[in-house]
Amino acid sequence: MTRTSRTRYAAVLAASAVALAACGGGSSSSSAGGGGGDPVQGGDLTIARAADAISMDKTTTFDNNSIYVMEQIMEPLFTVSDDGTDVEPWLASDYSVSDDQLTYTIDLREGVDFSNGDPVTAEDVKFSLDENTATGGDGWGFINAAIDSVSVVDDSTVSIQLKYPWAPLLADLSLFANGIIPANYGGQTAEQFYEAPVGTGPFVWDEWQRGQYLKLDANPDYWGGRNGHAPYLDSVTWTVVPDANTRKLQLQGGQIDIDDTPDWSSFQSLSSTPGVTATAFPSTRMDYIAFNQQVQPFQDVHVRRAIAYALDRESMVSAVLYGNGQPANSLLSPGTPYYDADVQGPTFDLDQAKQEMAQSSVPEGFSTSLLIASGDPNQASIAQIMQTQLAELGIDMQIRQLDPTANKQARLASDFDMTISAWTMDIPDPDEWTSFAVDPDGGSHSAFTYWDDPTVIDLNKQAQQELDTDARQDLYTQIQQQAGDSAFLAYLYYSPYAYAMTDAVQGFQVTPLGNYHLEDVYKTQ
């Protein structure tokens, strides 16, 4: 048996060009870094964001606003280090791998209880992994595609048998969808359970007033996490504030503690506001335009390429991000393992765009629409830039606005012609995103575009099972090149995560995967 307790991934986050330093307003950057003296017990944290959560069902939900809440309640066997590069044991204490790479034996951490007081056992682990696997292509089950069976060895040990060697398994086990919950939902139905889920996390369910706020309370019996303590805060509340300027005013007025994703124009002014710290955290985020290939004429690769070539990404980075980012060249972001900087998807070239349109099924142009979230200045600016640029190709693009929550639901239902969307990694392995994006069976009909390319699907399946890192790099380079050539997405830019918070907030850190450990956050006043 080969044994290790830590797996290193070759992410290059520290060198990423989108990794910006914190910008302090009335204080140093320690507000976001946890350097504000001895932690203070108590207090209620309020985070305002544009859209509400959608569901707490960890196995079928693809929405970040939901994910960042459920991660505070339900924890996986493994987690990712703060810099986003390592997979570390979490509810697991150790693991071993058979010589043929087909059997993983996992030891559970001692003394971990669910928030209802019941101890975590191997039966709970088996149930939780099987629950996710069972969703298949209708949820996150695709992430467990290589798992043949999960068996209970004893109360504190599980064995995972694979169908074939699977490179991203440990990373997959760190995904929120594989979070551990009580076996058989603790005697409830799945629907009942996910109305108020129970887990081992630092916070427990309080209430959800849909469209207004979602509140969690501290778990006083939390097992301790990485730093060995229960949460400092008494509660965390996420409020729904669709308008970016309103969130900014609430932060400046002290009604909220954290503004989740201020627009970049607000970010600049917040950086100079006394009592406020604006921080750009290194990220794995990529913004893109998705084309719905169920809608004419987006089945036509020349139409997609024409639009992709017509987009002036440098202008978008300047006008929308205020320089806080870089044009995107690839399906993968620079902070994701196996990203290839030499791959070149379509870049701004109006002559090439016109040539592609001339070869298309609609050489004289057509009418279409772009779905954006209302109250989002970033998306509004992109839409206006696109509207002008596509007019030069004879494309009449109308801008369709929905409130942020309705916008997310429309995107998840593929109810759009084109839409602005974004992806952030949840694990330090590209398979999560590539399977989601290029494989119709990856839970989302190829990022809700319905793109279906057998060659790319096959390359992705090979990459999943390839254990040699050089060979895997070659496969992911091919995927990046062919996905770019198909223009099933028009990549826009890579950008950091923008957050702004009052100086009272200490210890708030966002990993390059977008998530955060709220058990380590406290308020000084």
C-alpha positions, 0 to 999 in steps of 0.5 A, a space after each residue: 500500500 502507498 500512503 500519504 496524508 497530503 496531495 500537492 497539485 501544481 497550481 500556479 496561483 502565486 504567479 497568476 497575473 490576476 492575483 492583486 494585493 489588498 487595497 486598504 481604506 481606513 486601515 491596513 489589509 489585516 482586516 481581511 487577513 486576521 491580524 487584528 489582535 486577539 480574536 473577539 468572541 460573539 457578534 453577528 456578521 452580515 454579508 450582502 450580495 446581489 442574488 439569493 441562494 437557490 437550494 441547499 441540496 448539495 448534490 444538485 445545486 450549481 449556484 455559488 451563492 448556495 454553495 458558500 452557505 452549505 459549505 458552512 454546514 456540511 463538510 467533506 472528507 477532505 478540504 483544500 488549503 487556503 492557497 487552493 493548491 493542496 488537498 488535506 484531510 478534513 473529516 478524514 484523518 488519513 488514507 491509503 491507496 492500493 498499488 493498483 490505484 483502485 482502492 482507497 481506504 479512508 480513516 475517519 477523524 475521531 470525535 466528530 459529531 453532527 450538530 444534532 449530537 450524533 457521532 459521524 460513522 462510516 455508514 454516514 460517509 457511505 450514504 453521503 457519497 452514494 447519495 451524490 453518485 446517484 444523481 449522475 448527469 442530473 447533478 454532481 454525480 458525474 464527479 464520482 463517475 469512477 466510483 464503483 462502490 463504497 463499503 464500510 470496513 468498520 465504524 471509523 473506516 470506509 473503502 472506496 473501490 474504483 472502476 479504473 484509476 482516477 486522477 482527481 479522486 481526492 480533489 473530488 472528495 473535497 467537493 461540497 457535493 460529497 459533504 457528509 450528512 447523517 445516513 438516511 437523512 436522519 430519518 427524514 425525506 431528502 426534501 425535508 432534510 434540505 429545508 434545514 440541513 444538518 452537518 458537522 460544520 461550524 454553523 447550523 441552520 436558523 432560517 431562510 426568508 427567500 428573497 430577503 435573507 438566510 441566517 445561520 447560527 454558530 455551532 458551539 460544539 464544532 469539532 474545531 476545523 483547521 485551527 481547533 476552535 468553535 466559531 467566534 461569531 454568534 451568527 452569519 446572515 446573507 442578505 439579498 441586495 440586488 443593486 451594487 450601489 445600494 450595497 456600497 451605501 449600506 457598507 459605508 453606513 454600517 448596515 452590513 459588514 461585507 459587500 460581496 462582489 462590489 462592482 469595480 467602479 465602487 471598488 475604487 471608491 471603497 478603497 479610499 473610504 475611511 473605515 472600509 477595506 476593499 480587497 481583491 483576492 487571487 482567484 480561479 474565476 473566468 467570465 464568459 459568454 455562453 451560446 445556447 446551441 438549442 437556439 438558432 443560429 448558435 449551432 453554427 460554429 462560424 456564428 460563434 467564432 464571429 462573435 468571439 472574434 468581435 469582442 474587444 477584451 482589452 477594452 472590457 478589462 479597462 472599462 469594466 474591471 478598471 484594469 483589475 484582470 486580464 483577457 481570457 485565452 483558454 477554457 482554464 484560468 491561470 490559477 487552475 492546474 494544467 492551464 496552458 498560456 500558449 493556447 489561444 482562443 479567439 482574440 479581438 480581430 474584427 476582420 476575422 470576425 467578418 470573415 467568419 460571418 461571411 462563411 456562416 448561415 446568416 452572412 447578413 446578420 440576425 437578431 438575438 438577445 443577451 441575458 444579464 442580471 439587472 443592477 449589475 454595472 459590470 454586466 451592463 457595461 459588457 452588454 453595451 460594449 457587445 451591442 456596439 461591437 456586434 452591430 458591425 457584424 449585422 447582429 442586432 443584439 437586444 439586452 434582456 435583464 432579469 433580477 439576479 436570482 431570476 437570472 441565475 434560474 434562467 441560466 440554469 434552465 438554458 433559458 437564453 440565447 446568449 448570457 454572461 456567466 462565470 466559473 470558479 473552481 471548487 477543487 484544485 483539479 480541472 476535471 470539475 470544470 472540464 467535465 461540467 463544460 464539455 461533457 453533456 453528461 457532466 450535470 449541466 449539458 455542457 455549461 448549459 450550452 448543449 455543445 456536444 463534441 465527441 472528440 473533446 468528450 473523449 479527450 476529457 475522459 482520457 485526462 480523468 484516468 491519466 495518472 502521468 502529469 506530463 501526459 495529462 498536461 498534453 490532454 488538457 492542452 488539446 482540450 483547451 485548444 479544441 474548445 477555443 476553436 469551437 467557440 462554444 463559449 466566448 471567453 472574456 477575462 480572468 479577474 480576482 474576487 472583489 470584496 469590501 468590508 468594514 474594519 471591524 471584520 477580521 480573519 475573512 479570507 477567500 481562497 482562490 476557489 472562491 470559498 471561505 472559512 467563517 469559523 475563523 472570522 470575528 468582529 472587533 466591535 
